[in-house]
Amino acid sequence: MEKDKEVNDIDIDTSKEDKRKLMILKIIIGVVVIGILVLLYARYVGTIGLVVKEYPIKTSKLSSDYDSLNIVQFSDLHFGSTIGIDDVNNLVDNINKQEPDIIVFTGDLIEQDIQISDENLDKLAEALNKLSPKIEVLYVLGNHDYDQKTYFDKVTSKLNWHLLDNTYEYIYDNSKEPIVFVGLDDYMNGKPDYQNAFSYLKENDKDLYTIVLMHEPDQIDSISNYSFDLVFAGHSHLGQVRLPYIGAIWTPYGSKKYYDEHYKVNNADLYISGGVGTSMLRLRLFDKPSYNLYRFYTK
């Protein structure tokens, strides 16, 4: 009788152990399946589409002549990653529909470590030349623009864009007082010259509204001694892979301190574009390809 009871107890314990092992196996399989589905989504769904992020810029520093001024910023195209010619044409059409006064590109035109034919470089230049702002397109270089300098030069030599490389430009837009656009060379691979970029401060004693273009947002701390009102940057991709309530999981050097959409740094506003393409990992999660639209309100 006692032996039968011992046998039954062993059978019950064995049954519980088998159920526990089966439950663990189901959990492992479930986690693996969910992980695979998330990766597939991030690769093939998260990287397509285009989001327009609109930000109001309210300022009393500009005259009413600049009320309703529209500036479009796009960044980190990384052509050749998850972005092809059709995507660029779609981006250009979408931006033109916003009827921008000014368009700014904040670096990283072509993805690193890829080969692109001359035919596709010509198609890229042709597509980008269809951008039609009321005034002009301004741009600065990113770190990958130095990595892919040969390709970058072939494309930009055919563009009707204006490079701000440690330089500035006055834009008036029918006003007597200009907006100053300052463009900085790449923080990582270039040679930033802040003194030259802000040299207009020696020529003009007025407190002019100043917009700074840079690729890596952490560079903003290097210009804290200068006066400016607004900064547009890219590079971080806002993390590229983000999680709810957590945000960016990882960001590259140059965007370790500033990597989300907006920061108030001293008295200036820093806006960071999430970018269009992908870098390193061809994945996007909770961070669709996007560009920024800024509408100015002066009244």
MONORMO-V596906 format. One record per residue. SS is DSSP state (2 for helix, 1 for strand, 0 for the rest). PHI is phi in whole degrees, -180 to 180 (NA if undefined). OMEGA is omega in whole degrees, -180 to 180 (999 if undefined). Layout:
BEGIN
ss->SS phi->PHI omega->OMEGA
ss->SS phi->PHI omega->OMEGA
END
This chain:
BEGIN
ss->0 phi->NA omega->179
ss->2 phi->-65 omega->178
ss->2 phi->-65 omega->179
ss->2 phi->-61 omega->180
ss->2 phi->-65 omega->179
ss->2 phi->-63 omega->179
ss->2 phi->-64 omega->179
ss->2 phi->-64 omega->178
ss->2 phi->-63 omega->179
ss->2 phi->-64 omega->179
ss->2 phi->-62 omega->-180
ss->2 phi->-65 omega->180
ss->2 phi->-63 omega->178
ss->2 phi->-63 omega->179
ss->2 phi->-64 omega->178
ss->2 phi->-65 omega->180
ss->2 phi->-65 omega->178
ss->2 phi->-64 omega->179
ss->2 phi->-66 omega->179
ss->2 phi->-64 omega->179
ss->2 phi->-63 omega->179
ss->2 phi->-65 omega->179
ss->2 phi->-64 omega->178
ss->2 phi->-62 omega->179
ss->2 phi->-63 omega->179
ss->2 phi->-63 omega->180
ss->2 phi->-65 omega->179
ss->2 phi->-62 omega->179
ss->2 phi->-62 omega->180
ss->2 phi->-62 omega->180
ss->2 phi->-63 omega->180
ss->2 phi->-63 omega->-180
ss->2 phi->-63 omega->180
ss->2 phi->-63 omega->179
ss->2 phi->-60 omega->179
ss->2 phi->-64 omega->180
ss->2 phi->-64 omega->179
ss->2 phi->-64 omega->179
ss->2 phi->-63 omega->179
ss->2 phi->-64 omega->178
ss->2 phi->-63 omega->-178
ss->2 phi->-64 omega->-179
ss->2 phi->-82 omega->-169
ss->2 phi->-108 omega->178
ss->0 phi->-114 omega->-178
ss->0 phi->-66 omega->-177
ss->0 phi->-93 omega->-179
ss->0 phi->-111 omega->-177
ss->0 phi->90 omega->-178
ss->0 phi->-151 omega->-179
ss->1 phi->-109 omega->174
ss->1 phi->-101 omega->179
ss->1 phi->-104 omega->-175
ss->1 phi->-103 omega->-180
ss->1 phi->-128 omega->174
ss->1 phi->-82 omega->176
ss->1 phi->-111 omega->-178
ss->1 phi->-102 omega->-178
ss->0 phi->-150 omega->174
ss->0 phi->-100 omega->-178
ss->0 phi->-78 omega->179
ss->0 phi->-96 omega->177
ss->0 phi->-72 omega->-179
ss->2 phi->-64 omega->177
ss->2 phi->-59 omega->-177
ss->2 phi->-96 omega->178
ss->0 phi->-63 omega->-178
ss->0 phi->77 omega->173
ss->0 phi->-59 omega->179
ss->1 phi->-114 omega->174
ss->1 phi->-121 omega->175
ss->1 phi->-106 omega->174
ss->1 phi->-116 omega->168
ss->1 phi->-126 omega->-170
ss->0 phi->-154 omega->171
ss->0 phi->50 omega->178
ss->0 phi->-66 omega->-180
ss->0 phi->47 omega->180
ss->1 phi->-55 omega->-178
ss->0 phi->100 omega->176
ss->0 phi->-85 omega->174
ss->0 phi->-98 omega->-176
ss->1 phi->-118 omega->177
ss->0 phi->-116 omega->-178
ss->2 phi->-60 omega->180
ss->2 phi->-60 omega->179
ss->2 phi->-66 omega->179
ss->2 phi->-66 omega->178
ss->2 phi->-61 omega->178
ss->2 phi->-65 omega->178
ss->2 phi->-61 omega->-179
ss->2 phi->-61 omega->179
ss->2 phi->-60 omega->-178
ss->2 phi->-66 omega->179
ss->2 phi->-65 omega->-179
ss->2 phi->-62 omega->179
ss->2 phi->-66 omega->179
ss->0 phi->-78 omega->-179
ss->0 phi->51 omega->-176
ss->0 phi->-72 omega->172
ss->0 phi->-80 omega->-179
ss->1 phi->-136 omega->174
ss->1 phi->-120 omega->177
ss->1 phi->-124 omega->176
ss->1 phi->-117 omega->-173
ss->0 phi->-109 omega->165
ss->0 phi->97 omega->-178
ss->0 phi->69 omega->-178
ss->0 phi->-79 omega->-173
ss->1 phi->-127 omega->180
ss->0 phi->-66 omega->-179
ss->0 phi->-76 omega->172
ss->0 phi->58 omega->174
ss->0 phi->-130 omega->178
ss->0 phi->-105 omega->179
ss->0 phi->-130 omega->-179
ss->0 phi->-73 omega->177
ss->2 phi->-61 omega->179
ss->2 phi->-62 omega->180
ss->2 phi->-72 omega->175
ss->2 phi->-65 omega->177
ss->2 phi->-65 omega->179
ss->2 phi->-65 omega->179
ss->2 phi->-64 omega->179
ss->2 phi->-63 omega->180
ss->2 phi->-62 omega->-180
ss->2 phi->-66 omega->-177
ss->2 phi->-68 omega->178
ss->0 phi->-72 omega->178
ss->0 phi->-85 omega->173
ss->0 phi->-61 omega->-172
ss->0 phi->-132 omega->175
ss->0 phi->-73 omega->178
ss->0 phi->-65 omega->-175
ss->0 phi->-107 omega->179
ss->1 phi->-169 omega->175
ss->1 phi->-107 omega->176
ss->1 phi->-112 omega->179
ss->1 phi->-150 omega->174
ss->0 phi->-129 omega->-178
ss->0 phi->-92 omega->173
ss->0 phi->-109 omega->-177
ss->2 phi->-63 omega->-180
ss->2 phi->-75 omega->176
ss->2 phi->-69 omega->173
ss->2 phi->-81 omega->178
ss->2 phi->-63 omega->-179
ss->0 phi->-115 omega->-172
ss->2 phi->-60 omega->-179
ss->2 phi->-63 omega->178
ss->2 phi->-64 omega->-178
ss->2 phi->-59 omega->-179
ss->2 phi->-66 omega->180
ss->2 phi->-63 omega->-179
ss->2 phi->-76 omega->-173
ss->2 phi->-68 omega->177
ss->0 phi->-66 omega->-179
ss->0 phi->-104 omega->-178
ss->0 phi->-96 omega->176
ss->0 phi->-94 omega->179
ss->0 phi->-94 omega->179
ss->1 phi->-115 omega->179
ss->1 phi->-81 omega->172
ss->0 phi->-108 omega->-176
ss->0 phi->-111 omega->-173
ss->0 phi->59 omega->-180
ss->1 phi->-136 omega->180
ss->1 phi->-138 omega->176
ss->1 phi->-147 omega->173
ss->1 phi->-89 omega->173
ss->1 phi->-124 omega->-172
ss->0 phi->-99 omega->-178
ss->0 phi->51 omega->177
ss->0 phi->66 omega->177
ss->0 phi->-118 omega->179
ss->0 phi->-76 omega->179
ss->0 phi->-108 omega->-174
ss->0 phi->-89 omega->160
ss->1 phi->-95 omega->178
ss->1 phi->-99 omega->173
ss->1 phi->-104 omega->178
ss->1 phi->-112 omega->179
ss->1 phi->-115 omega->-178
ss->0 phi->-106 omega->175
ss->0 phi->-66 omega->-176
ss->0 phi->-59 omega->-176
ss->0 phi->-69 omega->-174
ss->0 phi->-90 omega->-173
ss->0 phi->-110 omega->-179
ss->0 phi->-98 omega->180
ss->0 phi->-133 omega->-180
ss->0 phi->-60 omega->178
ss->0 phi->-128 omega->-174
ss->2 phi->-68 omega->-180
ss->2 phi->-62 omega->179
ss->2 phi->-72 omega->-178
ss->2 phi->-61 omega->-179
ss->0 phi->-103 omega->-176
ss->0 phi->-65 omega->178
ss->2 phi->-62 omega->-180
ss->2 phi->-64 omega->177
ss->2 phi->-80 omega->-176
ss->2 phi->-92 omega->-173
ss->0 phi->-132 omega->-177
ss->0 phi->-88 omega->178
ss->0 phi->-80 omega->178
ss->0 phi->-86 omega->-175
ss->0 phi->-82 omega->177
ss->1 phi->-67 omega->-172
ss->1 phi->-125 omega->176
ss->1 phi->-113 omega->-179
ss->1 phi->-106 omega->176
ss->1 phi->-107 omega->177
ss->1 phi->-148 omega->178
ss->1 phi->-88 omega->-179
ss->1 phi->-84 omega->-175
ss->2 phi->-65 omega->180
ss->2 phi->-64 omega->179
ss->2 phi->-65 omega->-178
ss->2 phi->-59 omega->180
ss->2 phi->-69 omega->-180
ss->2 phi->-81 omega->-178
ss->2 phi->-118 omega->-176
ss->0 phi->-64 omega->180
ss->0 phi->-83 omega->-178
ss->0 phi->-104 omega->-180
ss->0 phi->-98 omega->176
ss->0 phi->-158 omega->-174
ss->0 phi->-114 omega->-172
ss->1 phi->-146 omega->179
ss->1 phi->-132 omega->174
ss->1 phi->-113 omega->-180
ss->1 phi->-141 omega->178
ss->1 phi->-137 omega->170
ss->0 phi->75 omega->-174
ss->0 phi->-75 omega->-173
ss->2 phi->58 omega->-174
ss->2 phi->59 omega->-179
ss->2 phi->106 omega->-179
ss->0 phi->71 omega->172
ss->1 phi->-117 omega->-177
ss->1 phi->-123 omega->177
ss->1 phi->-121 omega->178
ss->0 phi->-57 omega->179
ss->0 phi->68 omega->-180
ss->0 phi->-110 omega->-179
ss->1 phi->88 omega->-176
ss->1 phi->-65 omega->177
ss->0 phi->-81 omega->-178
ss->0 phi->-152 omega->175
ss->0 phi->-135 omega->-176
ss->0 phi->-76 omega->174
ss->0 phi->-54 omega->-176
ss->0 phi->101 omega->176
ss->0 phi->-143 omega->179
ss->0 phi->-84 omega->-179
ss->0 phi->-93 omega->-180
ss->0 phi->-119 omega->-176
ss->0 phi->-148 omega->178
ss->0 phi->-89 omega->-170
ss->0 phi->-64 omega->-172
ss->1 phi->-147 omega->174
ss->1 phi->-139 omega->169
ss->1 phi->-103 omega->-178
ss->1 phi->-116 omega->-172
ss->0 phi->56 omega->-180
ss->0 phi->-106 omega->-176
ss->1 phi->-109 omega->175
ss->1 phi->-100 omega->176
ss->1 phi->-109 omega->177
ss->1 phi->-115 omega->-178
ss->1 phi->-118 omega->179
ss->0 phi->-80 omega->176
ss->0 phi->-75 omega->177
ss->0 phi->82 omega->-176
ss->0 phi->-106 omega->-178
ss->0 phi->-94 omega->179
ss->0 phi->-127 omega->179
ss->0 phi->-132 omega->-179
ss->0 phi->68 omega->176
ss->0 phi->-95 omega->179
ss->0 phi->-86 omega->-176
ss->0 phi->-137 omega->168
ss->0 phi->-142 omega->-180
ss->1 phi->-137 omega->-176
ss->0 phi->54 omega->-178
ss->0 phi->-162 omega->-177
ss->0 phi->-64 omega->172
ss->0 phi->-53 omega->-174
ss->1 phi->-155 omega->167
ss->1 phi->-138 omega->-175
ss->1 phi->-108 omega->176
ss->1 phi->-120 omega->180
ss->1 phi->-111 omega->178
ss->1 phi->-110 omega->-176
ss->1 phi->-94 omega->178
ss->1 phi->-126 omega->-176
ss->0 phi->-112 omega->-176
ss->0 phi->-106 omega->999
END
